[in-house]
Amino acid sequence: MGQSVVVENRPGANTIVANELVAHAAPDGHTLLFAIDIGFTVNPHLYAKLPYDPVKDFAPITADHELATLLAPRRRCPRTTSPS
C-alpha cells in the first residue's frame, strides 16, 4: 500500500457501530470495513431502521473466508436430524 495503516476496532450493537462509521466515511478508498455478514444479512431483519443501507452504502471487494455454521441441539434432545 505504501502508507501507514490504522486499525480501529469498533465493536458493539451487532456490528451496527462499525458499519455506520464506514457507510458515512468519505468515499476516498481510505476507510475499509472487514466484517462478518451479520450486518448485511441478519440486521435488516432484526432492526426496523438501520443507520446504513447494506446494499447501497457498501461495495464488496473480496471474500476473505467462509464462515462455517452449525445447527446443534442440546445433547439430550430427541431430534437427531433436521426436517427436510
Distance bins in CASP14 RR format, pairs under 12 A and 6 or more apart:
PFRMAT RR
TARGET T0000
AUTHOR 0000-0000-0000
RMODE 2
METHOD distances of the structure
MODEL  1
1 29 0 0 0 0 0 1 0 0 0 0 0
1 30 0 0 0 0 0 1 0 0 0 0 0
1 32 0 0 0 0 0 1 0 0 0 0 0
3 29 0 0 0 0 0 1 0 0 0 0 0
3 30 0 0 0 0 1 0 0 0 0 0 0
4 30 0 0 0 0 0 1 0 0 0 0 0
5 30 0 0 0 0 1 0 0 0 0 0 0
5 31 0 0 0 0 0 1 0 0 0 0 0
5 32 0 0 0 0 1 0 0 0 0 0 0
5 34 0 0 0 0 0 1 0 0 0 0 0
6 30 0 0 0 0 1 0 0 0 0 0 0
6 31 0 0 0 0 1 0 0 0 0 0 0
6 32 0 0 0 0 0 1 0 0 0 0 0
7 18 0 0 0 0 0 1 0 0 0 0 0
7 31 0 0 0 0 0 1 0 0 0 0 0
7 32 0 0 0 0 0 1 0 0 0 0 0
7 33 0 0 0 0 0 1 0 0 0 0 0
7 34 0 0 0 0 1 0 0 0 0 0 0
8 17 0 0 0 0 0 1 0 0 0 0 0
8 18 0 0 0 0 1 0 0 0 0 0 0
8 21 0 0 0 0 1 0 0 0 0 0 0
8 22 0 0 0 0 0 1 0 0 0 0 0
8 25 0 0 0 0 0 1 0 0 0 0 0
8 30 0 0 0 0 0 1 0 0 0 0 0
8 31 0 0 0 0 1 0 0 0 0 0 0
8 32 0 0 0 0 0 1 0 0 0 0 0
8 33 0 0 0 0 0 1 0 0 0 0 0
8 34 0 0 0 0 0 1 0 0 0 0 0
9 15 0 0 0 0 0 1 0 0 0 0 0
9 17 0 0 0 0 0 1 0 0 0 0 0
9 18 0 0 0 0 1 0 0 0 0 0 0
9 21 0 0 0 0 0 1 0 0 0 0 0
9 33 0 0 0 0 0 1 0 0 0 0 0
9 34 0 0 0 0 0 1 0 0 0 0 0
9 35 0 0 0 0 0 1 0 0 0 0 0
10 16 0 0 0 0 1 0 0 0 0 0 0
10 17 1 0 1 0 0 0 0 0 0 0 0
10 18 1 1 0 0 0 0 0 0 0 0 0
10 19 0 0 0 0 1 0 0 0 0 0 0
10 20 0 0 0 0 1 0 0 0 0 0 0
10 21 1 0 1 0 0 0 0 0 0 0 0
10 22 0 0 0 0 1 0 0 0 0 0 0
10 23 0 0 0 0 0 1 0 0 0 0 0
10 25 0 0 0 0 0 1 0 0 0 0 0
10 31 0 0 0 0 0 1 0 0 0 0 0
10 33 0 0 0 0 1 0 0 0 0 0 0
10 34 0 0 0 0 0 1 0 0 0 0 0
10 35 0 0 0 0 1 0 0 0 0 0 0
11 17 1 0 0 1 0 0 0 0 0 0 0
11 18 1 0 0 1 0 0 0 0 0 0 0
11 19 0 0 0 0 0 1 0 0 0 0 0
11 21 0 0 0 0 0 1 0 0 0 0 0
11 35 0 0 0 0 0 1 0 0 0 0 0
11 36 0 0 0 0 0 1 0 0 0 0 0
12 18 1 0 0 1 0 0 0 0 0 0 0
12 19 0 0 0 0 0 1 0 0 0 0 0
12 20 0 0 0 0 0 1 0 0 0 0 0
12 21 0 0 0 0 0 1 0 0 0 0 0
12 35 0 0 0 0 0 1 0 0 0 0 0
12 38 0 0 0 0 0 1 0 0 0 0 0
12 39 0 0 0 0 0 1 0 0 0 0 0
12 43 0 0 0 0 0 1 0 0 0 0 0
13 19 0 0 0 0 1 0 0 0 0 0 0
13 20 0 0 0 0 1 0 0 0 0 0 0
13 21 0 0 0 0 0 1 0 0 0 0 0
13 38 0 0 0 0 0 1 0 0 0 0 0
13 39 0 0 0 0 0 1 0 0 0 0 0
13 43 0 0 0 0 1 0 0 0 0 0 0
13 46 0 0 0 0 0 1 0 0 0 0 0
13 47 0 0 0 0 1 0 0 0 0 0 0
13 50 0 0 0 0 0 1 0 0 0 0 0
13 51 0 0 0 0 1 0 0 0 0 0 0
13 52 0 0 0 0 0 1 0 0 0 0 0
14 20 0 0 0 0 0 1 0 0 0 0 0
14 35 0 0 0 0 0 1 0 0 0 0 0
14 36 0 0 0 0 0 1 0 0 0 0 0
14 37 0 0 0 0 0 1 0 0 0 0 0
14 38 1 0 0 1 0 0 0 0 0 0 0
14 39 1 0 0 1 0 0 0 0 0 0 0
14 40 0 0 0 0 0 1 0 0 0 0 0
14 41 0 0 0 0 0 1 0 0 0 0 0
14 42 1 0 0 1 0 0 0 0 0 0 0
14 43 1 0 1 0 0 0 0 0 0 0 0
14 44 0 0 0 0 0 1 0 0 0 0 0
14 45 0 0 0 0 0 1 0 0 0 0 0
14 46 1 0 0 1 0 0 0 0 0 0 0
14 47 0 0 0 0 1 0 0 0 0 0 0
14 50 0 0 0 0 0 1 0 0 0 0 0
15 21 0 0 0 0 0 1 0 0 0 0 0
15 22 0 0 0 0 0 1 0 0 0 0 0
15 23 0 0 0 0 0 1 0 0 0 0 0
15 33 0 0 0 0 1 0 0 0 0 0 0
15 34 0 0 0 0 0 1 0 0 0 0 0
15 35 1 0 1 0 0 0 0 0 0 0 0
15 36 1 0 0 1 0 0 0 0 0 0 0
15 37 0 0 0 0 1 0 0 0 0 0 0
15 38 1 0 1 0 0 0 0 0 0 0 0
15 39 1 0 1 0 0 0 0 0 0 0 0
15 40 0 0 0 0 1 0 0 0 0 0 0
15 41 0 0 0 0 0 1 0 0 0 0 0
15 42 0 0 0 0 1 0 0 0 0 0 0
15 43 1 0 0 1 0 0 0 0 0 0 0
15 44 0 0 0 0 0 1 0 0 0 0 0
15 46 0 0 0 0 0 1 0 0 0 0 0
15 47 0 0 0 0 0 1 0 0 0 0 0
15 50 0 0 0 0 0 1 0 0 0 0 0
15 51 0 0 0 0 0 1 0 0 0 0 0
15 52 0 0 0 0 0 1 0 0 0 0 0
15 54 0 0 0 0 0 1 0 0 0 0 0
15 58 0 0 0 0 0 1 0 0 0 0 0
16 22 0 0 0 0 0 1 0 0 0 0 0
16 23 0 0 0 0 1 0 0 0 0 0 0
16 35 0 0 0 0 0 1 0 0 0 0 0
16 38 0 0 0 0 1 0 0 0 0 0 0
16 39 1 0 0 1 0 0 0 0 0 0 0
16 40 0 0 0 0 0 1 0 0 0 0 0
16 42 0 0 0 0 0 1 0 0 0 0 0
16 43 1 0 0 1 0 0 0 0 0 0 0
16 44 0 0 0 0 0 1 0 0 0 0 0
16 46 0 0 0 0 1 0 0 0 0 0 0
16 47 1 0 0 1 0 0 0 0 0 0 0
16 49 0 0 0 0 0 1 0 0 0 0 0
16 50 1 0 0 1 0 0 0 0 0 0 0
16 51 1 0 0 1 0 0 0 0 0 0 0
16 52 1 0 0 1 0 0 0 0 0 0 0
16 54 0 0 0 0 0 1 0 0 0 0 0
17 23 0 0 0 0 0 1 0 0 0 0 0
17 24 0 0 0 0 0 1 0 0 0 0 0
17 33 0 0 0 0 0 1 0 0 0 0 0
17 35 0 0 0 0 0 1 0 0 0 0 0
17 39 0 0 0 0 0 1 0 0 0 0 0
17 43 0 0 0 0 0 1 0 0 0 0 0
17 50 0 0 0 0 0 1 0 0 0 0 0
17 51 0 0 0 0 1 0 0 0 0 0 0
17 52 0 0 0 0 0 1 0 0 0 0 0
18 24 0 0 0 0 0 1 0 0 0 0 0
18 25 0 0 0 0 0 1 0 0 0 0 0
18 31 0 0 0 0 0 1 0 0 0 0 0
18 32 0 0 0 0 0 1 0 0 0 0 0
18 33 1 0 0 1 0 0 0 0 0 0 0
18 34 0 0 0 0 1 0 0 0 0 0 0
18 35 1 0 0 1 0 0 0 0 0 0 0
18 36 0 0 0 0 0 1 0 0 0 0 0
18 38 0 0 0 0 0 1 0 0 0 0 0
18 39 0 0 0 0 1 0 0 0 0 0 0
18 43 0 0 0 0 0 1 0 0 0 0 0
18 51 0 0 0 0 0 1 0 0 0 0 0
18 52 0 0 0 0 0 1 0 0 0 0 0
18 58 0 0 0 0 0 1 0 0 0 0 0
19 25 0 0 0 0 0 1 0 0 0 0 0
19 31 0 0 0 0 0 1 0 0 0 0 0
19 33 1 0 0 1 0 0 0 0 0 0 0
19 34 0 0 0 0 0 1 0 0 0 0 0
19 35 1 0 0 1 0 0 0 0 0 0 0
19 36 0 0 0 0 0 1 0 0 0 0 0
19 37 0 0 0 0 0 1 0 0 0 0 0
19 38 0 0 0 0 1 0 0 0 0 0 0
19 39 1 0 1 0 0 0 0 0 0 0 0
19 40 0 0 0 0 1 0 0 0 0 0 0
19 41 0 0 0 0 0 1 0 0 0 0 0
19 42 0 0 0 0 0 1 0 0 0 0 0
19 43 1 0 0 1 0 0 0 0 0 0 0
19 44 0 0 0 0 0 1 0 0 0 0 0
19 47 0 0 0 0 0 1 0 0 0 0 0
19 50 1 0 0 1 0 0 0 0 0 0 0
19 51 0 0 0 0 1 0 0 0 0 0 0
19 52 1 0 1 0 0 0 0 0 0 0 0
19 53 0 0 0 0 0 1 0 0 0 0 0
19 54 1 0 0 1 0 0 0 0 0 0 0
19 57 0 0 0 0 1 0 0 0 0 0 0
19 58 0 0 0 0 1 0 0 0 0 0 0
20 31 0 0 0 0 0 1 0 0 0 0 0
20 33 0 0 0 0 0 1 0 0 0 0 0
20 35 0 0 0 0 0 1 0 0 0 0 0
20 39 0 0 0 0 0 1 0 0 0 0 0
20 43 0 0 0 0 0 1 0 0 0 0 0
20 47 0 0 0 0 0 1 0 0 0 0 0
20 49 0 0 0 0 0 1 0 0 0 0 0
20 50 1 0 0 1 0 0 0 0 0 0 0
20 51 1 0 1 0 0 0 0 0 0 0 0
20 52 1 0 1 0 0 0 0 0 0 0 0
20 53 0 0 0 0 0 1 0 0 0 0 0
20 54 0 0 0 0 0 1 0 0 0 0 0
20 57 0 0 0 0 1 0 0 0 0 0 0
20 58 0 0 0 0 0 1 0 0 0 0 0
21 31 1 0 0 1 0 0 0 0 0 0 0
21 32 0 0 0 0 0 1 0 0 0 0 0
21 33 0 0 0 0 1 0 0 0 0 0 0
21 35 0 0 0 0 0 1 0 0 0 0 0
21 51 0 0 0 0 1 0 0 0 0 0 0
21 52 0 0 0 0 1 0 0 0 0 0 0
21 57 0 0 0 0 0 1 0 0 0 0 0
22 29 0 0 0 0 0 1 0 0 0 0 0
22 30 0 0 0 0 0 1 0 0 0 0 0
22 31 1 0 1 0 0 0 0 0 0 0 0
22 32 1 0 0 1 0 0 0 0 0 0 0
22 33 1 0 1 0 0 0 0 0 0 0 0
22 34 0 0 0 0 1 0 0 0 0 0 0
22 35 0 0 0 0 1 0 0 0 0 0 0
22 39 0 0 0 0 0 1 0 0 0 0 0
22 40 0 0 0 0 0 1 0 0 0 0 0
22 51 0 0 0 0 0 1 0 0 0 0 0
22 52 0 0 0 0 1 0 0 0 0 0 0
22 54 0 0 0 0 0 1 0 0 0 0 0
22 57 0 0 0 0 1 0 0 0 0 0 0
22 58 1 0 0 1 0 0 0 0 0 0 0
22 59 0 0 0 0 0 1 0 0 0 0 0
23 31 0 0 0 0 1 0 0 0 0 0 0
23 33 0 0 0 0 1 0 0 0 0 0 0
23 35 0 0 0 0 0 1 0 0 0 0 0
23 39 0 0 0 0 0 1 0 0 0 0 0
23 40 0 0 0 0 0 1 0 0 0 0 0
23 50 0 0 0 0 1 0 0 0 0 0 0
23 51 1 0 0 1 0 0 0 0 0 0 0
23 52 1 1 0 0 0 0 0 0 0 0 0
23 53 1 0 0 1 0 0 0 0 0 0 0
23 54 0 0 0 0 1 0 0 0 0 0 0
23 55 0 0 0 0 0 1 0 0 0 0 0
23 56 0 0 0 0 1 0 0 0 0 0 0
23 57 1 1 0 0 0 0 0 0 0 0 0
23 58 1 0 0 1 0 0 0 0 0 0 0
23 59 0 0 0 0 0 1 0 0 0 0 0
24 31 0 0 0 0 1 0 0 0 0 0 0
24 33 0 0 0 0 0 1 0 0 0 0 0
24 51 1 0 0 1 0 0 0 0 0 0 0
24 52 1 0 0 1 0 0 0 0 0 0 0
24 53 0 0 0 0 0 1 0 0 0 0 0
24 57 0 0 0 0 1 0 0 0 0 0 0
24 58 0 0 0 0 0 1 0 0 0 0 0
25 31 1 1 0 0 0 0 0 0 0 0 0
25 32 0 0 0 0 1 0 0 0 0 0 0
25 33 0 0 0 0 1 0 0 0 0 0 0
25 52 0 0 0 0 0 1 0 0 0 0 0
25 57 0 0 0 0 1 0 0 0 0 0 0
25 58 0 0 0 0 0 1 0 0 0 0 0
27 57 0 0 0 0 1 0 0 0 0 0 0
27 58 0 0 0 0 0 1 0 0 0 0 0
27 59 0 0 0 0 1 0 0 0 0 0 0
29 59 0 0 0 0 1 0 0 0 0 0 0
29 61 0 0 0 0 0 1 0 0 0 0 0
31 57 0 0 0 0 0 1 0 0 0 0 0
31 58 0 0 0 0 0 1 0 0 0 0 0
32 58 0 0 0 0 0 1 0 0 0 0 0
32 59 0 0 0 0 0 1 0 0 0 0 0
32 60 0 0 0 0 0 1 0 0 0 0 0
32 61 1 0 0 1 0 0 0 0 0 0 0
32 62 0 0 0 0 0 1 0 0 0 0 0
32 64 0 0 0 0 0 1 0 0 0 0 0
33 39 0 0 0 0 1 0 0 0 0 0 0
33 40 0 0 0 0 0 1 0 0 0 0 0
33 52 0 0 0 0 0 1 0 0 0 0 0
33 54 0 0 0 0 0 1 0 0 0 0 0
33 57 0 0 0 0 1 0 0 0 0 0 0
33 58 1 0 0 1 0 0 0 0 0 0 0
33 59 0 0 0 0 0 1 0 0 0 0 0
33 60 0 0 0 0 1 0 0 0 0 0 0
33 61 0 0 0 0 1 0 0 0 0 0 0
33 64 0 0 0 0 0 1 0 0 0 0 0
34 58 0 0 0 0 0 1 0 0 0 0 0
34 60 0 0 0 0 0 1 0 0 0 0 0
34 61 0 0 0 0 0 1 0 0 0 0 0
34 62 0 0 0 0 0 1 0 0 0 0 0
34 63 0 0 0 0 0 1 0 0 0 0 0
34 64 1 0 0 1 0 0 0 0 0 0 0
34 65 0 0 0 0 0 1 0 0 0 0 0
35 41 0 0 0 0 0 1 0 0 0 0 0
35 42 0 0 0 0 0 1 0 0 0 0 0
35 43 0 0 0 0 0 1 0 0 0 0 0
35 52 0 0 0 0 0 1 0 0 0 0 0
35 54 0 0 0 0 0 1 0 0 0 0 0
35 58 0 0 0 0 1 0 0 0 0 0 0
35 60 0 0 0 0 0 1 0 0 0 0 0
35 61 0 0 0 0 0 1 0 0 0 0 0
35 63 0 0 0 0 0 1 0 0 0 0 0
35 64 0 0 0 0 1 0 0 0 0 0 0
35 67 0 0 0 0 0 1 0 0 0 0 0
36 42 0 0 0 0 1 0 0 0 0 0 0
36 43 0 0 0 0 0 1 0 0 0 0 0
36 63 0 0 0 0 0 1 0 0 0 0 0
36 64 0 0 0 0 1 0 0 0 0 0 0
36 65 0 0 0 0 0 1 0 0 0 0 0
36 66 0 0 0 0 0 1 0 0 0 0 0
36 67 1 0 0 1 0 0 0 0 0 0 0
36 69 0 0 0 0 0 1 0 0 0 0 0
37 43 0 0 0 0 1 0 0 0 0 0 0
37 44 0 0 0 0 0 1 0 0 0 0 0
37 54 0 0 0 0 1 0 0 0 0 0 0
37 58 0 0 0 0 0 1 0 0 0 0 0
37 60 0 0 0 0 0 1 0 0 0 0 0
37 63 0 0 0 0 1 0 0 0 0 0 0
37 64 0 0 0 0 0 1 0 0 0 0 0
37 65 0 0 0 0 0 1 0 0 0 0 0
37 66 0 0 0 0 0 1 0 0 0 0 0
37 67 1 0 0 1 0 0 0 0 0 0 0
37 69 0 0 0 0 0 1 0 0 0 0 0
38 44 0 0 0 0 0 1 0 0 0 0 0
38 45 0 0 0 0 0 1 0 0 0 0 0
38 46 0 0 0 0 1 0 0 0 0 0 0
38 47 0 0 0 0 0 1 0 0 0 0 0
38 50 0 0 0 0 0 1 0 0 0 0 0
38 54 0 0 0 0 0 1 0 0 0 0 0
38 67 0 0 0 0 1 0 0 0 0 0 0
38 69 0 0 0 0 0 1 0 0 0 0 0
39 45 0 0 0 0 0 1 0 0 0 0 0
39 46 0 0 0 0 1 0 0 0 0 0 0
39 47 0 0 0 0 1 0 0 0 0 0 0
39 50 0 0 0 0 1 0 0 0 0 0 0
39 51 0 0 0 0 0 1 0 0 0 0 0
39 52 0 0 0 0 1 0 0 0 0 0 0
39 53 0 0 0 0 0 1 0 0 0 0 0
39 54 1 0 0 1 0 0 0 0 0 0 0
39 55 0 0 0 0 0 1 0 0 0 0 0
39 57 0 0 0 0 0 1 0 0 0 0 0
39 58 0 0 0 0 1 0 0 0 0 0 0
40 46 0 0 0 0 0 1 0 0 0 0 0
40 50 0 0 0 0 1 0 0 0 0 0 0
40 52 0 0 0 0 1 0 0 0 0 0 0
40 53 0 0 0 0 1 0 0 0 0 0 0
40 54 1 0 1 0 0 0 0 0 0 0 0
40 55 0 0 0 0 1 0 0 0 0 0 0
40 56 0 0 0 0 0 1 0 0 0 0 0
40 57 0 0 0 0 1 0 0 0 0 0 0
40 58 1 0 0 1 0 0 0 0 0 0 0
40 60 0 0 0 0 1 0 0 0 0 0 0
41 54 1 0 0 1 0 0 0 0 0 0 0
41 55 0 0 0 0 0 1 0 0 0 0 0
41 67 0 0 0 0 0 1 0 0 0 0 0
41 69 0 0 0 0 0 1 0 0 0 0 0
42 50 0 0 0 0 0 1 0 0 0 0 0
42 54 0 0 0 0 0 1 0 0 0 0 0
42 69 0 0 0 0 0 1 0 0 0 0 0
43 49 0 0 0 0 0 1 0 0 0 0 0
43 50 1 0 0 1 0 0 0 0 0 0 0
43 51 0 0 0 0 0 1 0 0 0 0 0
43 52 0 0 0 0 1 0 0 0 0 0 0
43 53 0 0 0 0 0 1 0 0 0 0 0
43 54 1 0 0 1 0 0 0 0 0 0 0
44 50 1 0 0 1 0 0 0 0 0 0 0
44 52 0 0 0 0 1 0 0 0 0 0 0
44 53 0 0 0 0 1 0 0 0 0 0 0
44 54 1 0 1 0 0 0 0 0 0 0 0
44 55 0 0 0 0 1 0 0 0 0 0 0
44 56 0 0 0 0 0 1 0 0 0 0 0
44 57 0 0 0 0 0 1 0 0 0 0 0
45 54 0 0 0 0 0 1 0 0 0 0 0
47 54 0 0 0 0 0 1 0 0 0 0 0
50 56 0 0 0 0 0 1 0 0 0 0 0
50 57 0 0 0 0 1 0 0 0 0 0 0
50 58 0 0 0 0 0 1 0 0 0 0 0
51 57 0 0 0 0 1 0 0 0 0 0 0
52 58 1 0 0 1 0 0 0 0 0 0 0
54 60 0 0 0 0 0 1 0 0 0 0 0
70 82 0 0 0 0 0 1 0 0 0 0 0
71 77 0 0 0 0 0 1 0 0 0 0 0
71 79 0 0 0 0 0 1 0 0 0 0 0
71 80 0 0 0 0 0 1 0 0 0 0 0
71 81 0 0 0 0 0 1 0 0 0 0 0
71 82 1 0 0 1 0 0 0 0 0 0 0
71 83 0 0 0 0 0 1 0 0 0 0 0
72 79 0 0 0 0 0 1 0 0 0 0 0
72 80 0 0 0 0 0 1 0 0 0 0 0
72 82 0 0 0 0 0 1 0 0 0 0 0
73 79 1 0 1 0 0 0 0 0 0 0 0
73 80 0 0 0 0 1 0 0 0 0 0 0
73 81 0 0 0 0 0 1 0 0 0 0 0
73 82 0 0 0 0 1 0 0 0 0 0 0
74 80 0 0 0 0 0 1 0 0 0 0 0
END
